[in-house]
Structures are given as structure tokens and as C-alpha cells.
Amino acid sequence: MLVIENPLHESQALVIEGNAQSRAIIVAQLRELGVGAVAQCARVHDARRKLESQRFDVVICEQRFDKESYSGQELLNDLRRHQILPFYTVFVMLTAEASYSRVAEAAESALDAYLLKPHTAARLSERILLARARKRALHEIFAAIDAQEFDRATALCLARFESRQDYWLYAARIGAELLLRSARIDEAREVYEAVIEAKTLPWARLGVARAQLEGGQPTKAVTTLEALLADDDGYADAYDVMGRAHFELGQFDQALSTYAMATKLTPSAVSRLLKHGMLAFYGGDRAQGVELLDRAARLGVDSKLFDPQALVLLALARLDNKDSRGLQRCVDQLARIAERSFEPERPRRLHQIASALNALYNRANAEAHATAGQFIAQVREPGFDVETACNLITLMTRMVAHGQTPPDAEAAMQSIALRFGTSRAMSELLGCAAREQEAWSQTLRSGHAQVLRVSEEAMRLSLKGDPAGTVKQLLADAERLCNAKLAESAHQVLQRHGERIAEREALQQRVDLLRNTWRLQPLRLGDQTGLGAGAVPLPGHRGSLTEQPDNLFAEPAVSGVGLESVAPVQ
């Protein structure tokens, strides 16, 4: 939608301001400017519901609300992260703060403006009209993205950046984002570094860290982020990326501490509460995890920002605490989410797990066994993902505690360990999910080590001068174990030694088939969008252009480069 096609007199505006007098003044100013219809909200949570269900051309939002912990900046961050604001919406932040860096970063993230109070009608008009001019200037880029013409959109961004046309910095940010999501990691890092050289900006330094992380260099990413946070210890997105880097290094305690900083900075941000709560739940401090997930549910269980996986974890906690009403409430909430979801498959799976936990509590053991058996039968299917694996593991541990060990449980644990043992962190996560059953926990924690041994055995053939033998062995093992990492290792060996392999074309076909079949589907950890922290929301698509979501439990998007950098896994 072109902004120029929607003049102000046909526009709709929303004013979010806790003070009734200030709100009335802003509404009157907008009407004087000729805005067609003006709605208003006194509370941020009411505003969020309006923005999720309606489209507004202009949003004027107060930065701080006296009676709420949720700030205007947190609202903006959640809206942009979950792509609820359309590109054409102008978002203006009102603030009494004189600190440019904090407020301007929030405004810049949504491409619009901030306005210091007290302000005049003329200044408000200027901000709105300038923001609409920016959107018109960049419309061609976003039209290309809407049309899925990502290479063209990237070229337009880089051309504007290199020629220093109007809004070249934001064009650079969009272009680097497109490169990063297309797994063109080195090119993205070069753009971020060029921006830093031209004008040091926090988002560009964060972009370098994201590129390092996506390139399988979490240690370098941590170093970059430490320097960034030393200069700006209030940059919440940097803590999000740091938490993911710590996780990929297998440093769960550091990851939890880092996420704690992010939630401390933004205590009412639903997505951060979910991410912190889920990692705490799996990582050891279950009481803290339940507290954080409860808070997230109170703030936004009916919101588009809410990840229903949190309700499964809360259902587990209710079962352990013998809270029958709380358990039933989780089941009912998941049923409602599944009913209204446009993509109900995942919510239905989550509802099945919660229903099985409820059945276990009510001694309807046949139902619990049926659900566990259904998911055990799917362990080797392509659609069975890490999230489902964790949920199945926790269901089975509760069944054992209730004297109801499902058949084939041991074999299922071994299959899960080998299928998802793609990194030390992933195996540790699975082991944490089974902590109530020590033997199973050890089996799952050993998955990565077992996959390493399989990979090293195959690589010996390459060291002996038979790279084709290595590729064939890795492919056979990937098929046998349903392991995405082994398929990626085969791809890397084929790329590196292809000129020495006579059957390269046939082997490449097998590699491509296996990489598509066993692509790792990551645990979302509270991220409904697949967008990583610091990512720029782009109209018309989410996550990675390579269809690999960017979140904590994902393998980096670059082909064959994961936690261990290169094949074989180390």
C-alpha cells in the first residue's frame, strides 16, 4: 500500500496515553491536522489488543505509563518483532526523556519518529509527514520484498546505501537483514561493518554479532556483544543475542543470567518472559521458570505474542503440584488456541500433550498411553521436531512416576538422542527435559557424543583419500539416524572435494534430498515469529529466507556451518 494513496483525511489514528488531559490534547491536534478518525486508549494492554485486531495509519504512543510496568517502547518492540504493525503505519513515540539514544533506537527500529514533550501541533505534524515521506522513499524496496523478489530488494538497498541517498542508513539495515536471512553471512557482516565505519550505531554492531553467530562463531559473537554492552548496558536486544550465543556454547547458566538482564530491562515484554521462563524451566530453575511463564500468561495469553508451548510447561508444573484446576485451565486454554488458529497443527499437538497429562492426573491411563504411543511412532518422521521431542520426553517421565511406563520408551529415547544430537547444547536440553529419570537423561545427553563418533568414523575414509566413501557413509548414517547434522557434514565434504568425486551429481541429489527431509526444526522458546533479536521485521515474510527460523535452538542458517563451524562435527 502506497502511503500517498492514503491521505490524512482518510487515515485512522490511535492515541495511547495514560493521562486523560494529554490524551485529549493529542486527539484534538490530530483532528486539526485533518486525520479522518482517531481512537484512543489509556492502557498499553488495551492498545495492544486494538493493534492486533485493527489497522491504523498513525499511532501516537507515550513512552512511560505511571500505573503500568509495560512501556511504550516495549509495546513497539513486541509489535515490530511479531510483525503486527504494517509497513505503512507511522509510529510516533512521545517522551519526556532527553536521552536520544534510548528513544531514538526504538523509533528507528520501526522506521518512524520520536517527539519530546511538551510538543506543538506543528511539531507533531512535521514528524508524521516526514515519516510518511520516508515510507514513500523506501516503498520500492518493500514492494520488492512483498513480491518475494529478495535479490532485487537487496540490490536496491545496497545501491541506496552506497550512493548515500536519503535514508541510506535504514536501507543498509534492511539490506543486511536480507543478506543475513539469505545465508549470505559474509556479505551481511561487510555491510554492518561499513555502517559502523560510516557512523557507529548499536544496531550495526549487533548485526555484526548476529552475522558471527549465524556463521558458527558464537565465541566471537560474545566478544562483540560484550564490547557493545560495555558502551550501552541497556540494549535489551543485545542481551537476547548474547543469551543465544551462550546457549550455543553450552553455557546454560550464563544464558539464564543474560536473559535475566533482558527481562529486568523489559519486565512486561511477553516474548522475553517466555524465552527466559522456558530456558529456566528446562535449564534447572523450574520454580523461576514457572513464575516467569505465569507472568507471561497473565499479560498476554490471548495475544498473538504468546507462545502456547508455555501452557504445556505450566500444565507439567500443575500436574507436579497436584493442581487439578490449574491443569484443566491449561488444557482448556490450549483447546481455544487450537480452535482459533489459522495453522492449528502445532496447537493441536500441544493440546494433545496437555490432555495426556490431565488424563494421567485423573488416572485415565489408557488415554495417556495412546497419546504417548502415537508420538513415539512419529519419532522417525520428518515432521517430528525438537519441541515435540521435549514434550514427549516430559510426558513419558511423568508416566513413569505414575507407574505407567509406555512400551518402547527406551528405544524412543535412543532414537531421539541420535536424531537430535546435533550439538552439545541440544543434547543437554534433551537431557534436562528427562531429569526426573536419570537413565533416560544420560542417554539423551550422550547423543551428541555418539553422533560425533559416527561422523569421525566416516571422516577417516576421507583422510585415507576416499572422500566419496566419506560422503556415502555420512549419508547412510544420516538416513539411519535421521540426523540433520550428518547430512550437512556430507554436503560440506561434497562441496570441498567434489572435483575428486566421480559420482558428485548423483551424491548431490541424495544430499539435497536428505537435507530437505531432516532439516532441523528448532524449539521456538517463546518466539512465535522465527525472528531473532535485533532482526528488522520485513513485510510479507518471516524468519529466514532459507526457511530456517532464527531463534535460540536453531542451527545457524548457513549451510553446513553449525556449533562446530565445519564438517565434520568436532
C-alpha positions in Angstrom: 0.0 0.0 0.0 1.5 3.4 -1.0 1.3 6.0 1.7 0.5 8.6 -0.9 -2.7 6.7 -1.8 -4.0 7.1 1.8 -4.2 10.9 2.5 -4.6 12.0 6.1 -8.3 12.8 5.9 -8.9 9.1 5.0 -6.5 7.8 7.7 -7.2 6.2 11.1 -5.0 7.1 14.1 -4.6 5.6 17.6 -3.5 7.6 20.6 -2.1 5.7 23.6 -1.7 8.0 26.6 -2.4 7.3 30.3 -3.1 10.9 31.2 -6.6 11.9 30.1 -5.8 15.6 29.6 -2.7 14.9 27.5 -4.7 12.3 25.5 -7.4 14.8 24.7 -4.9 17.4 23.5 -3.2 14.9 21.2 -6.6 13.8 19.8 -7.5 17.4 19.2 -4.2 18.0 17.4 -4.7 15.1 15.1 -8.2 16.2 14.2 -6.8 19.7 13.5 -4.3 18.0 11.1 -7.2 16.5 9.2 -6.9 12.9 10.4 -10.1 11.1 9.5 -10.8 9.0 12.6 -9.0 9.0 15.9 -9.3 6.2 18.5 -7.7 6.3 22.0 -6.5 4.1 24.8 -5.4 4.8 28.3 -3.7 1.4 28.9 -0.9 -0.2 26.9 -2.5 -3.7 27.0 -5.8 -2.4 25.6 -3.8 -0.7 22.9 -2.0 -3.9 22.0 -5.3 -5.7 21.6 -6.6 -2.9 19.3 -3.4 -3.1 17.2 -3.6 -6.8 16.9 -7.2 -6.7 15.6 -7.3 -3.4 13.6 -5.1 -1.4 11.2 -4.1 2.2 12.0 -2.2 4.6 9.7 -0.8 6.6 12.6 0.0 5.6 16.2 1.0 8.1 18.8 2.2 6.4 22.0 3.5 7.6 25.3 6.9 6.2 26.4 6.2 5.8 30.1 2.9 4.9 31.9 2.7 5.7 35.6 0.4 2.8 36.6 1.9 0.2 34.3 5.2 -1.6 34.1 4.8 -2.2 30.3 6.3 0.8 28.5 5.6 2.2 25.1 9.0 1.1 23.9 8.2 -2.5 25.0 4.9 -2.3 23.1 6.8 -1.1 20.0 9.4 -3.8 20.3 6.8 -6.5 20.6 4.8 -5.2 17.7 7.7 -5.0 15.4 9.2 -8.3 16.5 5.9 -10.1 15.8 5.2 -8.0 12.6 1.8 -6.7 13.8 2.5 -3.2 12.6 2.0 -2.9 8.8 4.8 -1.1 6.9 2.6 1.9 6.2 1.8 2.6 9.8 3.5 5.7 11.3 4.5 5.1 14.9 5.5 8.2 16.9 6.8 7.8 20.4 6.2 10.6 22.9 8.7 11.0 25.7 9.7 13.4 28.4 13.2 11.9 28.4 16.0 14.0 26.9 18.1 10.9 26.2 18.2 10.4 22.4 19.9 7.0 22.3 17.2 5.0 24.1 14.2 6.6 22.5 15.7 7.1 19.0 16.7 3.4 18.8 13.1 2.4 19.5 11.8 4.8 16.9 14.4 3.8 14.4 13.5 0.1 14.8 10.1 0.9 13.5 11.4 3.4 10.9 9.4 6.3 12.3 9.9 9.1 14.9 10.1 10.2 18.5 8.8 13.5 19.9 9.9 15.2 23.1 7.2 16.6 25.4 5.7 19.2 25.5 5.2 19.4 21.8 3.2 21.6 19.5 0.7 20.6 16.8 3.2 21.8 14.2 5.9 19.6 15.5 3.6 16.5 15.6 2.5 17.3 12.0 6.2 17.6 10.9 7.0 14.2 12.4 4.1 12.4 10.8 4.7 13.9 7.4 8.4 13.2 7.5 7.7 9.6 8.4 5.3 9.2 5.6 7.9 10.7 3.2 10.4 8.1 4.4 7.9 5.3 3.7 7.3 6.6 0.2 11.0 6.8 -0.5 11.6 3.2 0.5 8.3 1.9 -0.9 10.1 0.2 -3.9 12.3 -1.8 -1.6 9.3 -3.1 0.4 7.2 -3.7 -2.7 10.0 -6.0 -3.9 10.0 -7.8 -0.6 6.3 -8.2 -0.7 6.7 -9.7 -4.2 9.3 -12.2 -2.9 11.9 -10.5 -5.1 14.6 -10.6 -2.4 17.6 -10.3 -4.6 16.1 -7.2 -6.2 15.2 -5.7 -2.8 18.8 -6.3 -1.6 20.3 -4.7 -4.6 18.0 -1.6 -4.2 19.0 -1.3 -0.5 22.7 -1.6 -1.3 22.5 0.9 -4.1 20.8 3.4 -1.8 23.5 2.8 0.8 26.4 3.1 -1.5 25.2 6.3 -3.1 24.2 7.8 0.2 20.7 8.6 -1.0 18.1 9.7 1.5 17.6 7.2 4.3 20.7 5.2 3.3 21.3 4.0 6.9 18.0 2.3 7.2 18.3 0.9 3.7 21.6 -0.6 4.8 19.9 -2.2 7.7 17.2 -3.7 5.6 19.8 -4.9 3.0 22.0 -6.5 5.7 18.9 -8.2 7.2 18.0 -9.7 3.8 21.6 -10.9 3.3 21.7 -12.5 6.7 18.4 -14.3 6.2 19.5 -15.5 2.8 22.6 -17.1 4.5 25.0 -14.6 2.7 26.7 -14.2 6.1 30.0 -12.6 5.0 28.2 -10.0 2.8 25.9 -9.1 5.6 28.8 -8.7 8.0 30.6 -6.4 5.5 27.5 -4.2 5.3 27.2 -3.9 9.1 30.9 -3.1 9.3 30.6 -0.5 6.6 27.8 1.2 8.6 29.9 1.2 11.7 32.8 2.8 9.8 30.4 5.5 8.5 28.5 6.0 11.7 28.8 3.8 14.8 25.3 2.6 15.6 24.3 0.0 18.1 22.1 -1.9 15.7 25.0 -2.3 13.2 27.3 -3.6 16.0 24.5 -6.0 17.0 24.3 -7.0 13.3 28.0 -8.0 13.3 27.4 -10.2 16.3 24.3 -11.8 14.6 26.4 -12.5 11.5 29.1 -14.1 13.6 26.6 -16.2 15.4 24.9 -17.3 12.1 28.4 -18.1 10.8 29.0 -20.6 13.5 31.3 -18.3 15.6 29.5 -17.9 18.9 32.7 -17.1 20.9 33.4 -14.1 18.5 29.8 -13.0 18.9 30.1 -13.0 22.6 33.2 -10.8 22.4 31.4 -8.3 20.0 28.4 -8.2 22.3 30.5 -7.7 25.4 32.0 -4.6 23.8 28.6 -3.3 22.7 27.1 -3.8 26.2 30.1 -2.1 27.8 29.0 1.0 25.9 25.3 0.6 26.3 24.2 -1.8 29.1 20.6 -1.0 28.5 20.4 -2.5 25.0 17.9 -5.4 25.6 18.2 -6.9 22.1 21.9 -7.4 22.7 21.2 -9.5 25.8 18.8 -11.6 23.7 21.6 -12.4 21.1 24.1 -12.9 23.9 21.8 -15.4 25.5 21.5 -17.4 22.3 25.3 -17.3 21.9 25.8 -18.6 25.5 23.3 -21.4 24.8 25.0 -22.5 21.6 28.3 -22.7 23.6 26.5 -25.0 26.1 26.7 -22.3 28.8 23.2 -22.6 30.2 23.9 -20.7 33.5 25.4 -17.8 31.6 22.5 -17.9 29.1 20.0 -17.7 32.0 21.8 -14.8 33.6 21.8 -12.9 30.3 18.1 -13.5 29.7 17.5 -12.3 33.3 19.1 -9.0 32.3 16.8 -8.7 29.3 13.7 -9.4 31.4 14.9 -6.9 34.1 15.2 -4.2 31.4 11.8 -5.0 29.9 9.8 -6.7 32.7 6.5 -6.8 30.8 7.7 -7.9 27.4 5.8 -11.1 26.8 8.3 -12.7 24.3 11.2 -12.1 26.7 9.4 -13.5 29.7 8.6 -16.6 27.6 12.1 -17.1 26.4 13.6 -16.6 29.9 10.9 -18.7 31.5 11.3 -21.7 29.1 15.0 -21.8 29.4 14.8 -21.6 33.2 12.2 -24.4 33.2 14.4 -26.7 31.1 17.7 -25.5 32.5 17.2 -26.2 36.2 15.4 -23.4 38.0 11.9 -24.7 37.4 10.3 -22.6 40.1 11.6 -19.4 38.5 10.6 -20.7 35.0 7.0 -21.3 36.2 6.9 -17.8 37.8 8.0 -16.2 34.5 5.7 -18.2 32.4 2.8 -17.5 34.7 3.5 -13.8 34.4 3.7 -14.1 30.6 0.3 -15.9 30.5 -1.3 -13.2 32.7 0.0 -10.5 30.5 -0.8 -12.0 27.1 -2.3 -15.5 26.9 -4.8 -14.2 24.3 -2.2 -12.2 22.5 -0.6 -13.0 19.2 2.7 -12.6 21.0 2.1 -15.6 23.3 3.7 -19.0 22.6 1.3 -21.8 23.6 4.2 -24.1 24.4 4.3 -22.1 27.7 0.9 -23.7 28.6 2.4 -27.2 28.2 5.1 -26.4 30.6 2.6 -24.8 33.0 0.5 -27.9 32.7 3.5 -30.0 33.7 4.0 -27.8 36.8 0.3 -28.1 37.7 0.5 -31.9 37.5 3.6 -32.0 39.7 1.8 -29.7 42.2 -1.4 -31.7 42.0 -3.3 -28.6 40.9 -6.2 -30.1 39.1 -8.0 -26.8 38.3 -4.8 -25.2 37.0 -4.1 -28.2 34.9 -7.6 -28.2 33.4 -7.3 -24.5 32.8 -4.1 -25.0 30.7 -5.9 -27.8 28.7 -8.9 -25.5 28.0 -6.7 -22.6 27.0 -4.8 -24.7 24.5 -8.1 -26.0 23.1 -9.2 -22.4 22.5 -5.9 -21.5 20.9 -6.1 -24.5 18.5 -9.7 -23.7 17.6 -8.9 -20.1 16.5 -5.5 -20.8 15.0 -5.0 -20.4 11.2 -2.4 -23.1 11.5 -3.8 -25.5 14.1 -1.4 -28.4 13.7 1.1 -27.3 16.3 -1.5 -26.0 18.8 -3.3 -29.4 18.5 -0.1 -31.3 19.2 0.4 -29.1 22.3 -3.2 -29.7 23.3 -2.7 -33.5 23.0 0.3 -33.4 25.3 -1.5 -31.3 27.9 -4.6 -33.5 27.7 -2.5 -36.6 28.2 -1.0 -35.0 31.4 -4.5 -34.3 32.6 -5.6 -37.8 31.8 -2.6 -39.1 33.8 -3.7 -37.0 36.8 -7.2 -38.3 36.5 -6.0 -41.9 36.2 -7.3 -42.2 32.6 -4.1 -44.2 31.8 -5.4 -45.6 28.5 -5.6 -42.1 27.1 -2.1 -41.2 28.3 -0.7 -44.4 26.8 -2.5 -43.8 23.5 -1.0 -40.3 23.2 2.5 -41.4 24.1 2.3 -44.3 21.7 1.1 -42.0 18.9 4.1 -39.7 19.3 6.6 -42.5 19.8 5.5 -43.9 16.4 6.4 -40.5 14.9 9.9 -40.2 16.3 11.5 -41.0 12.9 9.1 -39.0 10.8 10.3 -35.7 9.2 7.6 -33.6 10.9 8.7 -34.7 14.4 10.6 -31.7 15.8 12.7 -30.8 18.9 9.7 -29.2 20.7 7.6 -32.4 20.2 10.6 -34.5 21.4 10.9 -32.5 24.6 7.2 -32.7 25.2 7.1 -36.4 24.6 10.1 -36.9 27.0 8.4 -34.9 29.8 5.1 -36.8 29.3 6.9 -40.2 29.5 8.9 -39.2 32.6 5.5 -38.3 34.3 4.0 -41.6 33.2 6.9 -43.5 34.8 6.4 -41.5 38.0 2.8 -42.6 38.0 3.7 -46.3 37.3 2.7 -46.1 33.7 5.9 -46.7 31.6 4.9 -46.6 27.9 6.1 -49.5 25.7 9.1 -48.9 23.5 10.2 -46.0 25.7 13.9 -47.0 25.8 14.1 -47.3 22.0 12.3 -44.0 21.6 14.8 -42.2 23.9 17.8 -43.7 22.0 16.2 -42.6 18.6 15.6 -39.1 19.9 19.1 -38.8 21.3 20.7 -39.8 18.0 18.3 -37.8 15.8 18.6 -34.5 17.7 22.2 -34.9 19.0 23.3 -32.1 16.6 25.2 -30.1 19.2 26.2 -30.3 22.8 23.6 -27.7 23.8 20.8 -29.6 22.1 21.7 -32.9 23.8 22.0 -31.1 27.1 18.5 -29.6 26.6 17.0 -33.0 25.9 18.8 -34.4 29.0 17.3 -31.6 31.1 13.8 -32.5 29.9 14.3 -36.0 31.2 16.0 -35.1 34.5 13.4 -37.0 36.6 14.6 -40.2 35.0 18.4 -40.3 35.3 19.0 -43.3 32.9 17.0 -41.6 30.2 18.7 -38.3 30.9 22.1 -39.8 30.4 21.0 -41.5 27.2 19.8 -38.2 25.8 22.9 -36.2 27.0 25.2 -38.8 25.2 23.5 -38.2 21.8 25.9 -35.6 20.6 29.0 -37.6 21.6 27.6 -40.7 19.7 26.9 -38.6 16.6 30.5 -37.2 16.8 31.9 -40.8 16.8 29.8 -41.7 13.8 31.0 -38.6 12.0 34.7 -39.2 12.9 34.4 -42.8 11.7 33.2 -41.6 8.3 35.8 -38.9 8.0 38.6 -41.4 8.3 37.8 -42.6 4.8 38.4 -39.0 3.5 41.7 -38.9 5.4 42.7 -42.1 3.6 42.0 -40.5 0.2 38.4 -41.6 -0.3 36.1 -38.5 0.1 33.4 -40.3 -1.9 33.4 -43.0 0.7 33.0 -40.4 3.4 30.0 -38.8 1.7 28.3 -42.2 1.2 29.0 -43.2 4.8 27.7 -39.9 6.2 24.5 -40.2 4.0 23.9 -43.7 5.1 24.3 -42.7 8.8 22.1 -39.6 8.3 19.4 -41.9 6.9 19.8 -44.4 9.6 19.7 -41.9 12.5 17.5 -39.2 10.8 20.2 -36.8 11.8 20.3 -33.3 10.0 23.9 -32.6 11.1 25.3 -35.7 9.4 23.5 -34.7 6.2 25.1 -31.2 6.5 28.5 -32.8 7.0 28.1 -34.8 3.8 27.2 -31.6 2.0 30.3 -29.9 3.2 32.6 -32.7 2.2 31.0 -32.9 -1.2 31.5 -29.1 -1.7 35.1 -29.3 -0.6 36.2 -32.4 -2.5 33.6 -32.5 -5.3 36.2 -32.3 -8.1 37.7 -35.6 -6.9 34.4 -37.5 -6.7 33.2 -39.1 -9.9 29.6 -39.6 -8.6 29.3 -36.0 -7.5 26.0 -35.2 -9.3 24.2 -38.4 -8.0 25.5 -37.9 -4.5 24.5 -34.2 -4.5 20.9 -35.3 -5.3 20.9 -37.6 -2.3 22.4 -34.9 -0.1 19.8 -32.4 -1.2 17.0 -34.9 -0.5 18.3 -35.7 3.0 19.0 -32.1 3.9 15.4 -31.2 3.0 13.9 -34.3 4.7 15.8 -34.0 8.0 16.1 -30.2 8.3 16.3 -29.4 11.9 13.1 -27.9 13.2 14.1 -25.8 16.2 12.4 -25.4 19.6 10.8 -21.9 19.4 11.5 -20.9 23.0 8.8 -18.3 23.1 9.5 -16.9 19.7 6.3 -17.1 17.6 7.8 -15.3 14.6 11.1 -17.1 14.0 12.7 -13.7 14.0 15.9 -13.4 16.1 16.6 -10.5 18.4 17.8 -7.4 16.6 16.2 -8.5 13.3 14.3 -6.0 11.3 10.7 -7.1 10.6 10.1 -7.2 6.9 6.6 -7.0 5.3 5.3 -10.2 3.8 7.6 -12.8 5.2 9.0 -14.1 8.5 12.2 -15.8 9.6 14.9 -16.9 7.3 14.7 -16.8 3.5 16.3 -20.3 3.7 13.3 -21.4 5.8 15.3 -22.0 8.9 13.9 -19.9 11.7 16.4 -17.7 13.6 16.0 -18.4 17.2 17.8 -19.8 20.2 17.6 -23.5 19.3 18.0 -23.2 15.6 21.1 -24.4 13.7 22.7 -21.3 12.1 21.2 -20.7 8.7 24.4 -21.0 6.7 24.6 -24.4 5.1 26.7 -26.9 6.9 28.0 -24.5 9.5 26.8 -25.1 13.0 28.1 -25.0 16.5 31.2 -26.8 15.4 31.8 -24.5 12.4 32.7 -27.0 9.7 32.1 -30.6 8.9 32.9 -33.0 10.4 31.3 -32.1 13.7 34.0 -31.6 16.3 
